Amino acid sequence: MPPIRRIRPGKPYPLGAQWDGRGVNFAIFSAHAEKVELCLFDSGNQREVERIVLPEYTDEVWHVYLPDCRPGQLYGYRVHGPYEPAAGHRFNPHKLLVDPYARELVGQLRWSDSHFGFRTDHPKADLSFDRRDNARVMPKCRVIDTAFSWTDDHPPAVPWSQTIIYEAHLRGLTMRHPLVPRNLRGTFLGLAQPAVIDHLVQLGVTTLELLPVHAIIDERLLIERGLRNYWGYNSVGFFAPDPRYYSASAHGDFKTMVGRLHDAGIEIILDVVYNHTAEGNHLGPTLSLKGIDNLSYYRLVPGNERFYENYSGCGNTLNLRHPRVLQLVMDSLRYWVEDMHVDGFRFDLAASLAREKAGFDGGSGFLDAVRQDPVLSRVKLIAEPWDLGGDGYRLGGFPPGWSEWNGRYRDTLRRFWCGEGGLIGELASRLTGSSDLFGWGGRRPWASINFITAHDGFTLRDLVTFEIKRNEANFEENRDGTDANYAWNCGVEGETTDADVRALRARQVRNLMASLLLSQGVPMILAGDELGRTQQGNNNAYCQDNAISWTDWSHVDEDLHAFVQLLIKLRRDFPVLRKQRFFSGEAFPDSSVKDILWITPEGREMSHGDWVAPYTHSLGFLLGVDPSDEDEREAPLLVLLNAYVEPITYRLPDDGGGGWIVLLDTASAADGRRAGRVEPLAQCVVQPYSLAVLTPLSGVRGYGREKGVGE
């Protein structure tokens, strides 16, 4: 590419490299820089062909317009200023830096000591200064044309009450899929293949939540161990998809994937990491923000700005109290919605995003900005409602408009099915949407994102197979990953050929999955759990980009898959399982029927003494239907749970004379049904460690056999 000859002042907005059809405007924020240089590289990503001093500085933004520049141009920045770590400044113009607004990156970072702003072998550590140039081993930013023919793309806009989330890693889901072409496995286009989308559609999930796809850096230590950052919680750019997930076009491939998912009626939510970056603490590399304006972009220790506040556990925390840093995050979010057509976000360690000077604030600048934003306030927003600060556990503390990962749901359901007694009060709250946590400010049951398993922890199969984590493959001497698994191996640690143990494990998997999909709120299924996926006991597979983490499509538990399909159909066909308001425990107007009735095995309504009994291992409840409701789809459901070692016989409530139909029984068959059990029942024997779901024949109200009841 010939040198860029013509230079114009350009504009301070928008930030980033913006192609307008005639030339490219470059703009970058730095409040404390003394000079900014734009470095242009040849198409081979090796040679710097021109270096241009940005001529204009407006409102703390450096900018230039190049009328001869075109999409495809590779570039990076060098930023001059003081190198005074004790004052929070870490400028080093010898380091090529990634534009925070770069839409696409080319190449992977190759680790070298030249990436550090200081001499790594110097006795003064980061107080020293390094003059080596790192450009040859840095990824480069690429100017792009974001135009794309969406044809007639329409977001599915699935109502929260009907949402079923499927949390997946796009590589893990596709790397071993036999119907995905080998050259597309692990990429956006691999996920867009008909076989993958058909699996999601046939399963019945509505919303695909992808682990981070933003551009990341693999930590040096992982590379030295022959591993990589598989999960992707180590961002270096908030606009650019990571190069490992596409071949020719980052944006074309991603948008094609989104369009095909939308055509199938499936939403896409991105797991996003705005709480920290890959630059680490004071001993970390200088890759982007640290060299652009460290004092503005990061939260530094007051009075000792050499060091970083670390609410992420990853060395640093972004400073969203600064308006330009907040702008960076908001611009990124809007870009993924407006240009890339995603349907929502799950925010990693979201409590750190809402920290003001005094700590977490439900009215923080970030939360207020999102709440009033005409674009972002209308998409699905999910918080991981904690961080690593001392006051960082904020479950239930996010404002209206947000849903939250419900960690108490996960722990309670695990503990109950492990056989721990005295939990039924807590269990009842979790099964009914956790109104004790979310029942304020007009929030609805879908504020609770219910899950038993997630990417972080055991898979569902491993949860009933291992009690002790097996993380040796991470090369951290099995010290990483949580020890609080609330897991039960059913009497034998690890895989076994014992038929009785295997049968109990399969039943426990069905119990946990059934509990999840019978609960009020939004269920989230971990990808592969419906197929019996195992990680061989690794509960922290963040660095395992290999068969440990990838779904093995050649070994699928077909019975479990059919069972999960049955559960999702049950949830879809019975609206009482996805109420839009919290239960009150009171009778419907002009009726003696309660919206929810808690019953004992004797068939009577539970009393205070029943609720506080310390050793109770069972719970029964009837989800009622308003008699005045003319919706013929509505039908009551009776749910009976038994986590005891002996069978429990429930006397069934008066159903009006028609008898009860057993829709689901996790003890009876691998697919959960009691084949042929359509005769009237006066009582129901719930076997040890099992769950049953019934509906009154007289209360089906048009649901009927034509929809599969009792068949």
N, C-alpha and C positions, 0 to 999 in steps of 0.2 A: 504494500500500500504506500503510495507516495506521501511525503510529508504534508501535514495540514498547514497551509499557508495563511489562510484568512482567519482572523480572530475578531469576534465581536464581544461587546460587554455581556450580553445575555441577561438573564433574569434570576432573581433569587428564589423563584417558585415556578414549578414544583421542584422539590429536591430530587436528586438522582440524575441519571442520564436520560433525557427525554427527547425522542425522535419526533419531529413535528411534520415530517414529510419533505422537508427541505434541508434540514441540518439537525444538529444535536445540541441541546442546552445541558450543561453540566452545572450542578449546584450542590454544595456540601456545607453543612453547619459545623462551625468551630468557633467558639467564643474566645478562646485563648490562643489560637494559632497566630504566628507572625507572618507566615507565607504558606501557600498551598500550591503544589505542583501536580498537574495532570500528566500521567505517563501513558503514552500510547504504544501498543505492542503490535508486532506483525501477526499475521493469521496463524503462524506456527507456534505462538505462545512462548517464544524464546527471546526475541530480540526487541529491545525498546527502541522504537523508531523516532520518537519525538517526545520532548518534555516541555509542557506549556505552563507558565506561571499564571494562575487564575488572576485576572486583572482587577476584578471588582469585589468589593466587600460591603454588603448591604444587610443591615439588621442581623449581624453575626453569621451571615451566609456568604460564602465565597462562590463566585460563579463566572462562567464564560460560555459563549455560543460559538460553535464551529460549523459554519455553513457547508464545509466540504466533508464533514464526517457523516458516516452512513451506518445503518444497522450491521452488526457483525464486528464492529471495531472493538478490540480488546483494550482494556485500560485498568489503571489503578491509581492510587494517590500517594504522594509523599507530603508530609505535613511538618513544617518547621515551627519551632517554639522552644520554650525552656524545658530542659530535662532536670526537674527538681522533684523527685519522688516524695520528699518530706512535705512539699507543698501541694502534692496531688498532680503534678505535671510530668508526663512521660513522653514528650515529643521526641521523635528520632527519625529524621528524614532519610536515614539509610534503610528504613523498612518500608517496603511496598505494602499499602493498606487496601483492604477491601472496602468499597463504597457500601455504607449501610443500606442504601436504597438500590443496590444492584439487583436487576431482575433475573440475571443469569450468571453463573460462574462457569469457567472452563478450566478443567484440570483439577487434580487433587493436590492438597498440600503434601509436600515431601519434607519430613522432619529434618531439621538442621539447627545447630546452635545459633545460626544467623537470624532465626525468627525472634530471638529475645533482644529486647532493647538494652540489655546489660550483658556483661561478660559472665557466662554461667560458671566459669572457674575462678572468678575473682573473689578475694576474701571479703570484699564489701558487698558482694551479691548485687542486688538491684540498685545499689547506690553507685555502681560503676556504669560505664557507658560503652556500647558496642557499635563499631563503625562498619561492620560487614553488611553487604547488600544481600537481601534475601529474595530478590525478584525472580530468579530462575526457579526457585522451588515453591513459589506462591501460586495459588489459583488466580486467574485474572477475571475481571468483570467483563461482561459483553453487552454492548448496546443492542437492544432488540426492538423489533417492530411488534407490538402486542396485538396487531390485527388478527382476527380469527373468525371464521365463518361458523357461527353457532347454529345456523339454520333456524330451528324453532325450539330452542331449549327453554324448558319451563321447570323451575324448581318444584319438586314434588310437594313441598309445604305440608308435610305430614303433621297433623295436630299432635301436641305433646301427649295427649291422653292415649293416642294410638301408636306411639313410638316404641320400637324395640331396637336397641342399639347392639351392634356387632362390632366389638373392638378388635382390630386386626393390624398386623404389620404387613405391608404390601409384599415384601420379599418373603416373609414367612408363609404367606398364604399361597404364593404362586411358584416358589422355587422348585417344588417337587410335584407340581400338578402335571399329570401325563398329557392333558389336552391343551396345555399352554406351550406354544413353540419355544424351544430352548433359548433362542436368541431374545425372547421377550420375557422370560421368567425373571422375577424380581424387579420389574419395571412398571411404570404407569400403564403402558399398553398391555402388559401381561395381565394386570388386574382388570383391564377392559375386555378381556376375552370372553366370549359367550359362555364357556363352561364355568367360569368363576362367577359371573353374574347370575347364571341360571341356578347355581347352588344357593346363592343368597335369596333369590326369589322363591325357590321351592321350599327353603327353610322357613320363610315367612318374615324375616327381619325387614325393617323399614329404613334403617339408618346405619351406614357404615362409618365407623370412627377409626381414622388412620393414625397410627403412631407418627411422630414428627417426620415431615418430609422437607422441612426447611434445610438449607445448606448447613452442613455440620463439619466439624473437624474430629478425626479419630485421635484420641489422646496418645501422646508419644509412648507412654508406658504400655498401652494396649498393643500398639504396633510392634514394639520390641518383644512382646509375648506372643506374637503371631495372631492377635485378636483384633477386633475393631468395635467401634461404638455402634452396635446393632440397633438399639432402641432409638438413638438419634437425639438424646437430650443434651446436646452440646453445640448450640447454634453459633454460626458465624455470619449468617445473613437471614433477614426476616422476610425478604421478598423472593429470593431465588430458591427454586427447588434444588435439592441436592443432585449433583451430576450423576451419582450412581443409579438414579431411578429413571433415567431417560437415555436415549441414544442420540438422535439428531436434534430434536427440538424440545426443550424443557416445557415450554408453554403449550406447544401444539400437542404433545403427548399427554400432558396433564389435562388439558381441556377436552381432549378426545375421551379420556377416561371419565371425566365428570359428565359429559354429554351422554355417554352410553349408560352410565348408572342412572341418570335422570330419566332416560328413555324407559328404563325398567322400573321406574317409580321409586328408586332408592336414593335417599339423601346421602350427602357426604359431609362429615364433620372432621376437622383437622385438630389433632392434638398439637398445641403450640407452646413454645417455651420462650417467654418474654421475661422470665425472672432473672436469668443470668446469661452469660455468653461463654464461648470456648476459651476466652483469654485468661481465665483463672485468677489467682490472687496476685500479690506483688511479685511473685516469682514465676508468673506465667508469661506466655509469649505476647508479642505485640503484633496483632493481626488486623485490627480494624479500629474499634472505638477507643481502645487504650491509647493508640497513637494519634487519633483525631482530636480528642478532647477528653482525656481521662477524668478530669475534675468535674465535668458536666455530666458525663454519661453514667458514672458509677456512684454508688453510695460508699463514701469513704468514712473512716473513723474520725469523728469530730476531734480536732486538736492534734491528730496524728494521721494526716491524710496519706501517708505512705501506705497504709493498710486499708483493706476493704471490709466493709460490713458484709457478712456472709450468711444470709438467710436461706440460701439455696443448698448449702452443703457442697457447692462446686467452686468455691473460692471467691465469687463476687456476686453482687446484686445490682441490677439496673436501677438507676435513680429516676423513677417515674414522677418524682416531685418536680423535676425540671421540665418546663413546658416543651422544650424541643425533644426531649426523650419520650415524653408522653405523646408528642406528635408522631414520632417514629413508630410507636406501637399502634396508634390509631390509624395512621396511613397504611401500615402493613395490613391490618385487619380489614379495612375497607377495600384494599386492593384485592385481597383473596375473595371477598364477596362480590365486588362489582366486576372485576375483570376475569377472575378465575371461576366464579359462580359456585363457590362452596356454600353450604347451608348452615354452618355454625362452627363453633370452636369448643374445645375442651382445654382449659388453661392449667398448665402444669404449675404446681405450688402457687396457686392464685392468691393466697394470703399475702405473699410478699409484694404482689402488685398493688395491694391496697394499703401498704404501710406509709403512714405519714411520720412526722418527727416523733410523735408519742407512741407509735406502734400501729397495729391494725386499726383501720377506720372504715366503717361501713359506708361512710360518706366521703371517701377519699377522692382525689382528683380523677384517678383512673375510673373508678366505679361510676362517678357522676358523669364523666365524659361518655362512657359507653351507654349509660341509661338514657341520655338525651339525644344520642346520635340517631338520625333518621334512618341510617342504613343498619348499623350494628344492633340497635335495640329490637330489630325485627327478626334476627336470626337466632338460632339456638345457642345459648351461652351456658357452659357447664364449668363450674369451678372445682378444682381439687382444693378443698377449703382448709388447707394447712400449709405451713412451711417449716423450716427447721429452727425458727426463733423460739425463745422460751414461752412466748404468748401466742404461738403461731397456729394452734389448733382452733379453727373457727367454724366448725360444722354448724350450720344453721344460722350463721351470722352474715350471710351475703344478702343484698337487698332484693326486693321484688324484681322479677324479670330474669333471675338467675336460677339454675338448677345446680345441685351439688352432689359430688360423689359422697355416698353415705357409708363411711367406714364403719359406723356402728351397726348398720344393717349387716354388712359382711361378717363382722366378728360375732354378732348375736346368733345369726343363722348357723354359722360354723359350730359355735359352742353348743347350741341346742342339739344339733344332729350328732355331735360327739357324745351326747348323753349327759351333759351337765344339767343338773336340776336347778329349780328355783328361778328360772328365766322367763316364765310365761308372761309376766307383765311387760318386760322388755320386748319379748318376742311379739306380743300382740301389737305394740306400738310400731315395730319395724314392718310387720306384715301389712299394716293398714296405712302406710304412707308417712309415718313418723311425724304426726301432727304436733308432737311435743317439741320437735325441732323446727318445723317449717310452717306451723299453723298460725302465722301472723302476717300482717301487711297484705292480706289478700292473696298470699301465695297458695298454690294448689298442690295436690299430691305429687304432681310431676316435678316439683322442686327436688324430690328425692330420686337420685339415680341409684337404683339398687343393683348390687353386684355381689356375687360370691367369690369370683376370681377375676383377676385382671392381669395385664402383662407383667406386673410386678408381684411376684409370688408364685405359689404352686398353680399348676393347671388343675382342673377339676379332677381328672383321673389321679394325679399325683397327690391331691389333697386326701384321698382315701387310701393311698398306697404307702405314703411316707409320713412319718412324724418328725423326722430329722432331715434338714436340708442336705443336699448333696451338690455343693458348689465347687468341688475341687477343680473342675475344668476352667474356672475363672482365675486360677493361680493366685488366690488370696488366702490360701490355707483354710478355706471354708469359714472365714471370719465375716465375710460379706453376706448380705441378705438377712432378713428378719428371723428371729428365733420364735416369735409369737405367731405361730401358724394356725393354732386352734385346729389341728389336723388329727385324724384318727386313722390308723392303718388297719383297723379291723382285726388286730391281733397278731399280724405278721408284718415286719418291716420290709418293704420292697416287694418286688414281683414274686409271685408264688404260683405253684400248680395246684394248691389246695382248692378244691371245687367249692367248698362251703365259704371260704374266705373270699374267693372271687365273686360268688353270688351276692354276698353281703356288700361287697364294695360296689357292685353294679347297682344294687338297690340304693345305697347311700348316694351315689351319683344321681340317680333318678329323684331321690328325695330333695336334694339340694337344688337341682334344676327345676323341679316342680314348684318348690317353695318360691323360687325367684319369679317364675312366670305367673304364679297365683297371687302375688303381692301387689298392692296398690303402689303407684309410683311408676317409674320408668325402668324396665329391666335392661341390664347390659350383659350380654353374653360374650365371653372371651372366645375369639376365633379358635376353632379346633376342639373346644370342649364338647361340642355336639357330635364329634367324631371319635372321641376317646384319645385325644392327643396327649402325649407325655413328654416331659423334659427330663426324664430319668431322675427326678427329685431335685433338679436345680431350681431354686426359687428366686434367683436373681440373674437371669440369663441376658443381661444388658449387653454383654460383649460376645455373645455366641451367635454369630452370623453363619450358622451351619445346621446340621441335622438335629442338633439339640432343640433349636427353636423353630425349625421349619415344619409345617404340617406334612405328615406322611400320608399322602392320599392312597397309598397302596395297602394301608392297614387301617381300615375304617370300621368302627363299631356300627354296623347297619341298624341293629336294634335300637341303640341309643339315638342315632340320627332320626329314626322313625318316631321315637318317643318325643324328642324335642319338637319335631314337626307337629305332633299331636297336641302338645302343650300350647304352642303358638296358635294353632287353630282354635283351641279351647278359649284362649284369651281373646282372640278376635271375635269369636261367635257369642261370647257372654259379656256384654257391656258392664255387668256388675263387677267384673275384675279390673276395670279401668275407669273408676268413678272420677268425675271432674271436681268433686268436693270431698273434703274429709268426712268420715263418718261421725255422727253425733252420739250414737247409742240410744237415740230417742225414736219414738214411734213417728211414722209418717202422719201428716195431717189427716184427721178424720179416719184414723185407722189404728188398730192395735199392733200392726206389724212394724218392727223396728228395722232401721237401716242395717244394723248389725246386732246379732244376738250371740253372746258367748255362752257355750253350754258345757256342762260336766258330762262325764260318761253316763251318769244317771238320767240325763236328758233334761235336767233343770238348768235355769239360768245361773251363771256363776255368781257367787257372793264374794264379799270382801275376803272372807277366810280362804276361799278357793284361790284367790289371786295371790295371796301372800304365803301359801303353802310352800315350804322350802325345798321339797323334794319332787315336785310335780314335773313329769316329763311328757305331758300330753296337753293338747289344746284343741278345742273344737269351736267352730264359729259358723253361723249361718248368715250369709249375705242376702239381705232382704230386698224385695222389689216393691216400689210404691204401687198399691192397687189401682191408683188413679192414672198411672202411666199407661198411655195407649200404645207404647212401643211394643210390638209383638215379639221383638227379639229378646226382650228382657225375660230372664228366668232366675229364680233364686239358686244359690249354690251353697252346699254344706261342705266345709273343709275340715277334715279330721287328721291331726298329726300325732304320731306316737313315736317318741324317741326312747322308749323304755325297752327293757330286755324281755318283757312278757307281752302277750297280746292284751289289748284293752277293748272291751265291748261297750259300744256306745248305743244307748237307747235313743232312737231317732225322734225328733220333734214331730208333733202332729202335722201332717202334710195336707190335711183336708180329705183324706180317705183314698187317695190314689196310689200311695206307696212311693218308694224312692228308687231312682235309677243310679247305679254306680257308673260314673263316667270314667273314673281313673282310679287305679290302685297300684301303687308302686311295688307291692309285694307279690302280685299275682302273675305277672308275665313281663318279659323283657320290654314290651312296648307299652306297659302300664295299664292295659285294659283287663277287665274281667269279661272274657268273651261270653256273650249270651246272657249276662246277668241283667235282665230287664224286668224280672218279676218283682212285685212289691216286697219291700223289706220293712220290718219293724225295728230291727237293730242291725248294727254293722260291727263286725269284728275287725279291728285294725291290728294287723300283725306287728310284731316287734320291728322297730326301725322301719316304719312305712307310713304312707300318707294315702288317704282316700278322698275322692271328690264325688259328691252326689248331688242330684237335683230331683225335686219332687215331680212325679209324673203329672200331677194336676197343675203344676206351676210352670210347665214348659211354655204354655201360651203361644203356640204356633211354631215353636222351635222345631219340635217333632223329629220323627225318624228320617224325614227327607234330608235333614242336616246332620245325620249321623249319631244322634243321641243313643247311647247304649249299644250301638252295633259293634 
